[in-house]
Amino acid sequence: MSHYEFFALCFLAKHPGWVFSKQQIYEAVWNDPDGDGNAAVTNLISQIRKKLNP
Protein backbone atom coordinates (compact mmCIF):
# COMPACT_ATOMS: atom_id res chain seq x y z
CA MET A 1 0.00 0.00 0.00
CA SER A 2 1.38 3.39 -0.93
CA HIS A 3 1.97 6.24 1.49
CA TYR A 4 -1.05 8.21 0.24
CA GLU A 5 -3.30 5.13 0.19
CA PHE A 6 -2.41 4.41 3.81
CA PHE A 7 -3.08 7.99 4.93
CA ALA A 8 -6.40 8.11 3.07
CA LEU A 9 -7.49 4.80 4.58
CA CYS A 10 -6.53 5.97 8.08
CA PHE A 11 -8.32 9.28 7.59
CA LEU A 12 -11.52 7.55 6.48
CA ALA A 13 -11.28 4.89 9.21
CA LYS A 14 -11.02 7.59 11.88
CA HIS A 15 -14.36 9.01 10.73
CA PRO A 16 -16.73 6.05 10.25
CA GLY A 17 -20.07 6.98 8.75
CA TRP A 18 -18.92 10.41 7.66
CA VAL A 19 -19.19 11.55 4.05
CA PHE A 20 -16.35 13.59 2.56
CA SER A 21 -15.99 15.40 -0.72
CA LYS A 22 -13.02 14.65 -2.96
CA GLN A 23 -11.61 18.05 -2.05
CA GLN A 24 -11.83 17.33 1.67
CA ILE A 25 -10.02 14.00 1.23
CA TYR A 26 -7.39 15.67 -0.96
CA GLU A 27 -6.76 18.38 1.62
CA ALA A 28 -6.49 15.85 4.45
CA VAL A 29 -4.19 13.40 2.65
CA TRP A 30 -1.99 15.72 0.60
CA ASN A 31 -2.17 18.61 3.09
CA ASP A 32 -2.68 21.05 0.20
CA PRO A 33 -5.78 23.26 0.53
CA ASP A 34 -5.21 24.98 -2.82
CA GLY A 35 -4.77 21.92 -5.04
CA ASP A 36 -7.37 20.34 -7.27
CA GLY A 37 -7.04 16.64 -6.67
CA ASN A 38 -10.30 15.21 -8.02
CA ALA A 39 -8.56 12.76 -10.36
CA ALA A 40 -5.95 11.92 -7.72
CA VAL A 41 -8.58 11.09 -5.10
CA THR A 42 -10.64 9.06 -7.57
CA ASN A 43 -7.58 7.03 -8.51
CA LEU A 44 -6.50 6.66 -4.89
CA ILE A 45 -9.88 5.34 -3.73
CA SER A 46 -9.98 2.97 -6.70
CA GLN A 47 -6.58 1.53 -5.78
CA ILE A 48 -7.60 1.11 -2.13
CA ARG A 49 -10.78 -0.72 -3.14
CA LYS A 50 -8.83 -3.08 -5.40
CA LYS A 51 -6.42 -3.92 -2.60
CA LEU A 52 -9.13 -4.46 0.03
CA ASN A 53 -11.48 -6.52 -2.19
CA PRO A 54 -9.60 -9.45 -3.74
CORVEN-V297276 format. One record per helix or strand of 2 or more residues. SS is the DSSP state (h for helix, s for strand). FROM is the first residue (numbers start at 1). TO is the last residue. Records with the same first field share a line. If there is no record, write none. Layout:
# CORVEN-V297276
SS=FROM-TO ; FROM-TO
This chain:
# CORVEN-V297276
h=3-13 ; 22-30 ; 38-52
